[in-house]
Amino acid sequence: SYETLITAGVPVTGAAIAGFQLWHQGNEVAIEVDDPNNNGLFDPTDALVFYSEKFHGSTQDEKYTDENVYWLSLELGATGKRMTSRAVPPTGAPAAGICAATVVAEQNLEYFARWNNNPGTSTTWFWKRMIAPRGQVVTYNFPISLSNLHTTPHTATLLIEVAGRSYDVSVNPDHHLSLTLNGTPLGDVFWDGEVGYVALLELPSTLLQAGDNTLSLGVVGTTVNQDVYFDRAEVSYLREPVAAAGALTCKVPETGTHTYAFSGLPAEARLYDVTDPLNPIRLRGHQAFTFQ
């Protein structure tokens, strides 16, 4: 807003709006300008609107921050990049009403600097250190919160990332986990060595429930002592296009033309296509928040 920039010490009073440019890592980002009186000058009622994402970079860099940096410049005579718009009135295309969602359950509570990360990942902060002595099975439970599950049965996926700390050269594979979700067995995961491991399982959406879900990892020490670190779980599923806290991001799983009807948004909310984060597109001509 005008007030935000003035407070930050940016000399924007009476500035030509065309001179505003937004940059991210050397690339110009298309912005939208609210200029109610359409005079081309930055006034107290004006504002700049842009789309930004959290920081994405190398695995090493992402360990330390998810904060991103965008640079706003104001240059006399410049012509900044602006968002385009697209009309999306609903004109009878088949209704879809489905969004693809991925929920990540992760807490960084335990530090483990591994010597070997191939195959696997270079994660060093984990949620839980899980131990099971030889001859025992010890179960650890982890909560996963899901919302607005789509009622149509579909195939969901569960991803888990773990890392082995113990290693027995005489046993291959020497790590064994038994997975259960909300009391239903999903199967077993095996890997070998003092390495990270990522497992991806398919499961019917009927096993998921709105609200709290419980992922149980049974650490099986039937042949060797188990010392395993659990990093995170990711559940990918289809969800209803219902807003949470006044906002909704919908990743479209279907190809072709469909009609969507978003709910739970405030009347003043705006719709954007952010497929290209550097070039968002304002969506106009929708009826309430029903659009094609």
N, C-alpha and C positions, 0 to 999 in steps of 0.2 A: 504494500500500500504506500501511498504518498507519505503518510505519517511514519511508517517504518523506515523509509529511506532518509527522511529528514532527520529522524532521531539518530540514525547511524552516521550522520554528517555528510551525506551525499547532496551536493548542490543541484537539486532537481527542480526547484521552483521556476516555472516558466520554460523549462527545457523542451526542445522539440522531441516529441515522442518517437519520431522516426530514428533518432540517434541511439535508442536503447538496443543493446545486443547482449545476449546471454551465451556463455561459453562453458563447455565441459571438456576438459582434456584436449583443448585445441579445436574442438568441433563446435560450430555455432548451433544453438538450440532454438527451435522456433518457439516464440512466445505469443501470448494473446494480450492485447491491451484493452482495458476498460476505459473508454473516453466518452462519458455520457454526453458532453456538450459538443463532441466531435470538432474541437478547435485545433487539434494537433499539438497542443501544449500540455505538459504534465501539471495538472491542477490538484488541489486537495481532494477532489472526488474521484480521481483516477487511480488505477492500479494495474500492476503487471501480473499475469497468470502464467505459470509454467509447470511442466511436469518433470519431476526428478525421481531418481532411484537411489537406493542405498549403494554403497561402494561395492563394485565387483572388480576383482583383480586376481593376482596369483594366490594360491593357497597360503603361501607364507605371509603375504600382506593381509589377507582376510582374517588371519588369526588375531590381528591386533586392532582392527577397526572395521566398522561398517559405515562410518560417516563419510559422506561424499562432499565434494567441493564444486560449486558452480560460481562463475565469475560474471558479474554484471558490469557492463561498460556503457558509458554515455559519451559519444563522440560527435562533435559538430560536423554536419554534412554526411554522416553515415546513414545507411539504410539497413536497418536490422531485419533479421529473418522473422517472419510472422507465420502463425498457424493458418492453415487453410481450413475450410469447413466442408461438410458433406451433408446433403439432405437425406434423412432416413425415415420418411413417413411410413407407417405400416400400411401395406397395400395388398394384404392377403396371402403373403408367403406362409408356409407351414409353421406352426408354433414350435419352438424348441424349448425355451425355458430351462436350459441346463447350462451350468458352468462347471468347468473342470477346476478342482481345488487340490492343493497339497498342503497338509498341515505337518509342521515339523515340531516334534517334542524333543527338547534338548536342554540340558543344564550343564554348565562347565564348572564342575566341583572338584574333580580329581585330576592331578597332573601326572603324566607318564611320558617321559621323553624316550621314545623307542630307538633302538639302534638300527632297526630294519623296518622299512616301510614298503617293500616291494615283494609280492603284490599288496595292494591296499592303498591307504591314504597316509598323509603326513600329519594327521591329527595328533595333538599332544594333550588337549584338555578333554576330559571325559566326564560322564554323568556319575558312573558308579563302578567301583572295583568289585568284581564278583568272584568269590572263591568257593570251591567245592572240593573237599578232601577225596582221596581215592575211595571208591566204594559208596559214595553218597551223591544224591541229587539235591542241590540247593536252589530254591526258586526265588527270583527277584521280580518285583512288580513295578511297572512304570505307567503313569497316567497319560492318556492322550485325549484331548478335548476336541470334539467335532461338532459342527453346527449345520443346520439346514440341509440335512441329507436328502438327496433326491429319492423319491418313492419308487421309481422304476428300478427293478433289480438290474445290477450291472456288475462288471468285474472291477474290483478295486485292487490296489497294490499296497504292499507293506515293504518298506526298505529299512533295514537296520545296519548300523555300522558298529563294529566291534574291533578289538585288538587283543591278540594273545600275548600274555606275559610269560606264562610257563611254556616249557618246551621239552619234549622227551624224544630224543633222536631214534629210539627203538620203536616208536608208535607213529603211524601215519594213516589217517590224520589224528592229531593228538588233542583237538578241541571239538567239543560236541555241545550244542545247545538245542533244547526242546522248546518250541514256541507255542504259546497259547494266547488267544485273544478273547476276552470276555468269557473265559471258561471253555472255549472250543479249541481243540488242538489244531495247529496249522501245519506242523511238520517239524523236521529236524534240520539243523545246519551244522556242517562239518568243515573244518579247515585245519591247516597244519602250520606250525611254526610260530615264532615270535614276530608276527606281522599283523597288519590291519586287514580287515575283511569286510566286504559289503555284500549283503544278501538281499535279493529281491524276490518276494513271493506274491503270487496272485491269490485273491480271496474273494468270495462272494460278498456283495455289499450288504446282504442280509445279516452278516456278522457284526456290522457296525451299528452303533447306536448314538443318537443325539446326546450331547453332553459328555460325561466322562466315560472313557473306555479304558480297560486295563490290559496292558501287554505284559504277559508273564514269560520270563526267560528262565527255563530250567537249566542250570549248569550241571552237566552230567559228568561226574568223576568216576565212572565205573572202571576205567582202565588206568588212568593217571590222575595225579592231583591237577585241578584246574585253577588257573589264575587268569581271569579275563576282564578286560575293561569294556564297558558299554558306553558308546558315544551318543547315539541319537536314533530316533525312529521317525520315519516319514510315511504318512498315509495319503495316498492319492485316490480321490473319489469324485463322484459327480454331486453337485450341490444345487440347491434352488437359488435363483438370483434374488436373494433377500439381503438388504443392506445390514451392516453392523456398525453401530456408532455413526450413522449418517453417511457411510461410504461403502462402495461396492466395487471390487475388481473382479471382472468375469473373464476368464480365459475360455474362449469358445472351442468346444471339442468337435463340433460338426463342420463339414465342408458344405458349400452351397449357401443358398439364401434362406434365412429363417426369420421368424418374428420373435422378439424377446420382450418380456414384460417384467421390468424391475420393480421391486416393492421395497418399502421401508426408507426411501430417500426423502429428504426435505424438499419442499416445493421449489426452492431456489437452486437445487443441485444442477450441475452441468454434466453432460455426457461427452466423453472423449474416446477416440480410438488411439490407443497408445502402443499399437503393434510395433511402430518405429519410435523408440523413446526420444530420439532427437527431433522428430517431426510429428508431434501429436496432431490429431485432426478433431476439430470441434464438430460434434454431431448435432444437427438441427432438424426441426420439422417433426419431431416425435410427438406423440399424443400422450400427455403426462410422461411416463417413462416406458411407454410401449413403442417399439421401433423395429425397423427391418434391417 
